[in-house]
Every structure is written in structure tokens, then in C-alpha cells.
Amino acid sequence: MTASMLCYFLGASMALTIAPGPDNIFVMTQGIARGRRPAIVTALGMCSGISVHTTAAAFGISAVFYSSVVAFNAVKWAGAAYLLYLAYKTLKERSAIRLSSADDRPAAALFKRGFIMNVLNPKVAMFFLAFLPQFVTANTAHFPLEMLLLGFIFMVQAVIIFCLIGYFSGSIGSFMLSRPRIAKYFDWLTAGVFASLGVRLALAER
């Protein structure tokens, strides 16, 4: 794994994390309604769930890559199709950001809920299965370790960005709500990242 590949991975990860979605909107809601601490606790819970998905992807999909060319191509095309579908869905469902009501629970309960929300979301699992493998070399014994490393990097940057969203949630929420067109720019950015990753994965060789 080269330094340029890591930079590309980090850039794509940050773009996808920053783009408005259910998780960061929920964190923002907690910050606006309940304050910084609950928002950050919620963010930590959500991001902790990433470790489960990346571990499953690392040790599950690695066996698929080593099994056969047919299996590799099946996973590759399924992942590419899913990423392109996410790009299409992002543009199709463009809309202004709306904040939902916050959940009035203790900090420990918010952390637990954030963790469970992430772990039990099959869309998150599918995303990591499609996203992580294209940044590592499939025919290497270090494949699982590289997947775990990328998962850790994704989790760290997600923690930083989500905690910043929680900390500045009041200001961010007011800014977004007063400028709904901003959400459309994020939609195009997100769709572009998904589409480029999907094409890149489709062109990958074993």
C-alpha cells in the first residue's frame, strides 16, 4: 500500500464522512438539543461500530478474494454496482437538510444506541465490503491487516469529524438550515465520490 493510495483513501473517507447523512445529522441534532457532551458521546458510539464492520470485511472478504477468480469478480462487480447505486440514490433523493428531534437519554444510553445503530445497519456493512478492498492488494498475505489498518484510519477520521460536528453542532445546524442549497453541493460531492470509487473498483484486476 503506497502513500499516495493512503492519501486517496483518506480524502475519499473524509468527503464521505463530511457529506450530510443520517449519522452526522443525528449527531448534530443531539448537539443542538442537548449540548456538546451528548453529541460527542453519540458520535463515539457510532464510530465505535465501524470496528465491527471493518473486522468482518477484513477476515470475511479476504477468503473470497483468495478462493477463485469467479468469486473475486462477483464481489468486485457487486461492490461496484452498489457504489454506483449509492451515487444514483444520492442525486435522486437530493433535499434540504432537516433536523429531527433529539433523543433525551443518558450519555451511556446514547453511546449504546449510536453503537447499535451502526453495527446493525446492513447498508454500513455493504459499504465497507465495497469500499475497503479496492485500496489494498488482493494477492498478498497482508490483505486482512491492510483492511484493518484502513478501517482504523476511517474510524479515526470519522471520530474527529463527528466530534467536531457535535462540538460545533449549534452553529453548523443554523448555517445549514439557513442555506439549504449547501446540502445540494454536498450531494453532488458525495455522488461524485461514490461514482469514481465504483468505476475504479469495476476496473480493478485480481
Buried (B, 14 or more C-beta within 10 A) or exposed (E): BEEEBBEBBBEBBBBBBBBBBEBBBBBBBBBBBBBBBBBBBBBBBBBBBBBBBBBBBBEEBBEBBEEEEEBBEEBBEBBBBBBBBBBBEBBEEEEEBEBEEBBEBEBEBBBBBBBEBBBEBEEBBBBBBBBBBBBBEBEEEEBBBBBBBBBEBBBBBBBBBBBBBBBBBBEBBEEBBEEEEBBEEBBBBBBBBBBEBBEBBBEBEE
